[in-house]
């Protein structure tokens, strides 16, 4: 079992509260203040999109000095960068899905910008590139030829793997939103994709709880399947109230048993012993006042550690006895009592 977990979150998790139906409700925080909050709450790392570090259009000669400023700020707060994720989905050139676009120039832009993200990763001190294929899909199926799109996605991954032999690509899969339906919508899809790349040993997955739930899947089983492949290289823990938009609720606040099973799987696998991160992708409720709009992070961490205690308290021999007897109702009651603090 892992004896220590390293936690991270992204700057976007301390946000202004805007949503598709309303404007911001809280003032912005400076990057410095976000790092102070991370340090105070006992986090170890920060997740980054490429343009969280430096502007996407910053000229190449200025990149190294600009990245060095951010790296120094991290070091001053005892933090490190977990990964860099190219934010391909917000550029005006990527409306058709940058990697699977029908336009060759847009596909080339996706590769060029992502190579730049690899450069940023190298400068800031991480080897992990997270690929959330946010617009790699369609609103109508006739818009693209799917087999061609899968080939473009492989070309993209291989281009990055060839560009830098030290990086790893972590696929973060999601079934929908912002596209109606996305290509490779689940962990299993991307794991199959990994074995088609030029270097399967450098391709794996980052599993987000809510994304699995949106696909109608159980996050703990998704994590277990990736662990079986030795390809669970990071997680984004949060929670989700049903099959609706991606809510990014605090971990364990909707379904505590579902959260427990995720922690239990990670514990049993010794996740974290090789330096794997426990990432949080959680957002404060829109009604949360600015001065306490960080408690969703603190609460998620606290719930995680409470569930670690439960997982370590459960007697494996007692569990095995229930399994041997096929008394799964008895086992269920045991787990529920543990979660209720009755055992």
Secondary structure by P-SEA (a helix, b strand, c coil): cccbbbbbbccccccccccccccccbbbbcaaaaaaaaaaacccbbbbcccccccccccccaaaaaaaaaaaaaaaacbbbccccccccccccccccccccccaaaaaaaaaaaaaaaaaaaaacccbbbbccccccccccccccaaaaaaaaaaaaaaaaaacccbbbbbbccccccccccccccaaaaaaaaaaccccccbbbbbbaaaaaaacccaaaaaaaaaaaccccccccccccccccccccccccccaaaaaaaaaaaaaaccccccccccccccccccccccccaaaaaaaaaaaaaaaaaaaaccaaaaaaaaaacaaaaaaaaaaaaaaccc
